[in-house]
């Protein structure tokens, strides 16, 4: 890799080309974003007159919360996707020169996997969602059932049919409801 030499115990895990650090085109430095098992590395391409800069962000310097590395992919209509790295020392924004967030989402998942050994799909599935919305939705999923049970009278009941145990006549009502057979007067629960 021009501009960055891997250490003996370091390997390249993921790479995104055609990115910028420090601003959108034509500003900012063009280069590649590389994930290794030790760091996230931006390798600037430079120009004819100037060598590219290399920025190394050690994986241990990335902030984590609830087991998730704080890496965020942002997309706005008509703008290039942005990968935000939240570090102990501040924040770094890397901008894609392309218009697809797919590689940045893969990079965010790969970073989380390199740090925690687990993918971050639970948080970064939809870059347009509010950060952490999926975790909140998963927590609410069970809560809705609790409310439905507690507020049973407000939840529509299922209409069912059955046979009267006393005379065999067909009876109709709502599931769980106790009814009286109109033919023989026997009470039963549907």
C-alpha positions as semicolon CSV with decimal commas, in nm:
position;residue;x (nm);y (nm);z (nm)
1;X;0,000;0,000;0,000
2;X;0,150;0,331;-0,102
3;X;0,170;0,563;0,197
4;X;0,112;0,293;0,461
5;X;0,312;-0,016;0,542
6;X;0,134;-0,299;0,721
7;X;0,303;-0,427;1,037
8;X;0,409;-0,793;1,054
9;X;0,098;-0,888;1,254
10;X;-0,142;-0,662;1,059
11;X;-0,370;-0,758;0,770
12;X;-0,604;-0,562;0,543
13;X;-0,969;-0,651;0,615
14;X;-1,164;-0,407;0,398
15;X;-1,098;-0,120;0,160
16;X;-1,309;0,159;0,011
17;X;-1,156;0,360;-0,273
18;X;-1,253;0,702;-0,405
19;X;-1,310;0,875;-0,074
20;X;-1,218;1,217;0,062
21;X;-1,103;1,339;0,400
22;X;-1,146;1,702;0,500
23;X;-1,425;1,808;0,264
24;X;-1,624;1,738;-0,049
25;X;-1,474;1,753;-0,399
26;X;-1,288;1,951;-0,514
27;X;-1,184;2,024;-0,154
28;X;-1,047;1,767;0,081
29;X;-0,787;1,506;0,008
30;X;-0,874;1,214;-0,220
31;X;-0,760;0,869;-0,118
32;X;-0,850;0,522;0,006
33;X;-0,997;0,414;0,339
34;X;-0,851;0,087;0,464
35;X;-0,953;-0,124;0,762
36;X;-0,688;-0,347;0,913
37;X;-0,707;-0,567;1,221
38;X;-0,537;-0,281;1,411
39;X;-0,662;0,048;1,263
40;X;-0,873;0,242;1,018
41;X;-0,630;0,410;0,779
42;X;-0,685;0,693;0,531
43;X;-0,416;0,693;0,261
44;X;-0,421;1,014;0,058
45;X;-0,332;0,995;-0,311
46;X;-0,157;1,329;-0,322
47;X;-0,073;1,501;-0,650
48;X;0,218;1,548;-0,887
49;X;0,360;1,815;-0,657
50;X;0,266;1,679;-0,314
51;X;0,278;1,339;-0,148
52;X;-0,052;1,218;-0,001
53;X;-0,107;1,224;0,373
54;X;-0,170;0,912;0,577
55;X;-0,395;0,919;0,884
56;X;-0,409;0,621;1,120
57;X;-0,700;0,577;1,362
58;X;-0,623;0,282;1,595
59;X;-0,926;0,059;1,657
60;X;-0,887;0,104;2,034
61;X;-0,940;0,481;1,987
62;X;-1,293;0,432;1,846
63;X;-1,568;0,502;2,097
64;X;-1,807;0,218;2,184
65;X;-2,148;0,216;2,349
66;X;-2,351;-0,092;2,446
67;X;-2,113;-0,313;2,252
68;X;-2,141;-0,111;1,930
69;X;-1,856;0,089;1,780
70;X;-1,964;0,447;1,723
71;X;-1,943;0,461;1,344
72;X;-2,226;0,624;1,151
73;X;-2,317;0,628;0,783
74;X;-2,508;0,939;0,679
75;X;-2,693;0,982;0,352
76;X;-2,882;1,287;0,234
77;X;-3,067;1,315;-0,094
78;X;-2,840;1,462;-0,361
79;X;-2,526;1,447;-0,145
80;X;-2,242;1,200;-0,124
81;X;-2,256;0,953;0,168
82;X;-2,046;1,032;0,476
83;X;-1,882;0,782;0,713
84;X;-1,835;0,934;1,059
85;X;-1,582;0,782;1,297
86;X;-1,629;0,885;1,663
87;X;-1,287;0,874;1,828
88;X;-1,157;0,939;2,179
89;X;-0,998;1,254;2,036
90;X;-1,296;1,379;1,835
91;X;-1,476;1,298;1,512
92;X;-1,352;1,223;1,161
93;X;-1,570;1,247;0,850
94;X;-1,483;1,052;0,535
95;X;-1,686;1,138;0,225
96;X;-1,751;0,902;-0,066
97;X;-1,681;1,036;-0,414
98;X;-1,954;0,797;-0,534
99;X;-2,323;0,824;-0,457
100;X;-2,374;0,483;-0,298
101;X;-2,366;0,426;0,077
102;X;-2,334;0,047;0,036
103;X;-1,955;0,037;0,075
104;X;-1,969;0,265;0,378
105;X;-2,234;0,042;0,541
106;X;-2,009;-0,259;0,475
107;X;-1,712;-0,068;0,619
108;X;-1,911;0,025;0,934
109;X;-2,007;-0,340;0,983
110;X;-1,649;-0,455;0,918
111;X;-1,514;-0,203;1,174
112;X;-1,759;-0,325;1,436
113;X;-1,671;-0,686;1,358
114;X;-1,297;-0,611;1,385
115;X;-1,344;-0,446;1,725
116;X;-1,615;-0,669;1,878
117;X;-1,617;-0,984;1,667
118;X;-1,983;-0,912;1,577
119;X;-2,151;-0,729;1,292
120;X;-2,328;-0,401;1,362
121;X;-2,629;-0,482;1,141
122;X;-2,860;-0,420;1,435
123;X;-2,779;-0,050;1,429
124;X;-2,661;0,035;1,081
125;X;-2,910;-0,140;0,854
126;X;-3,082;0,177;0,735
127;X;-2,862;0,483;0,710
128;X;-3,170;0,706;0,688
129;X;-3,311;0,581;1,019
130;X;-3,250;0,761;1,346
131;X;-2,932;0,626;1,507
132;X;-3,029;0,328;1,725
133;X;-3,391;0,316;1,603
134;X;-3,377;-0,056;1,533
135;X;-3,269;-0,130;1,894
136;X;-3,559;0,078;2,024
137;X;-3,803;-0,098;1,789
138;X;-3,681;-0,439;1,907
139;X;-3,746;-0,332;2,267
140;X;-4,092;-0,203;2,181
141;X;-4,190;-0,518;1,990
142;X;-4,247;-0,711;2,315
143;X;-4,404;-0,411;2,485
144;X;-4,689;-0,394;2,231
145;X;-4,791;-0,749;2,325
146;X;-4,797;-0,660;2,695
147;X;-5,024;-0,363;2,626
148;X;-5,251;-0,575;2,406
149;X;-5,292;-0,832;2,685
150;X;-5,359;-0,567;2,949
151;X;-5,602;-0,376;2,730
152;X;-5,782;-0,679;2,591
153;X;-6,114;-0,499;2,561
154;X;-5,958;-0,252;2,317
155;X;-5,796;-0,514;2,096
156;X;-6,032;-0,661;1,834
157;X;-6,124;-1,018;1,920
158;X;-6,140;-1,302;1,671
159;X;-6,488;-1,429;1,583
160;X;-6,514;-1,809;1,610
161;X;-6,772;-2,086;1,575
162;X;-6,805;-2,411;1,766
163;X;-7,045;-2,685;1,879
164;X;-7,250;-2,666;2,196
165;X;-7,136;-2,941;2,438
166;X;-7,499;-2,983;2,557
167;X;-7,697;-3,027;2,234
168;X;-7,442;-3,011;1,948
169;X;-7,590;-2,695;1,794
170;X;-7,357;-2,455;1,614
171;X;-7,271;-2,157;1,834
172;X;-7,100;-1,831;1,738
173;X;-6,914;-1,568;1,937
174;X;-6,571;-1,425;2,009
175;X;-6,268;-1,630;2,111
176;X;-6,241;-1,657;2,490
177;X;-6,599;-1,535;2,543
178;X;-6,842;-1,728;2,764
179;X;-7,179;-1,770;2,588
180;X;-7,515;-1,940;2,651
181;X;-7,654;-2,176;2,385
182;X;-7,980;-2,031;2,253
183;X;-8,131;-2,383;2,210
184;X;-8,053;-2,567;2,536
185;X;-7,915;-2,289;2,766
186;X;-7,576;-2,459;2,827
187;X;-7,291;-2,216;2,904
188;X;-6,953;-2,267;2,736
189;X;-6,639;-2,073;2,650
190;X;-6,534;-2,046;2,288
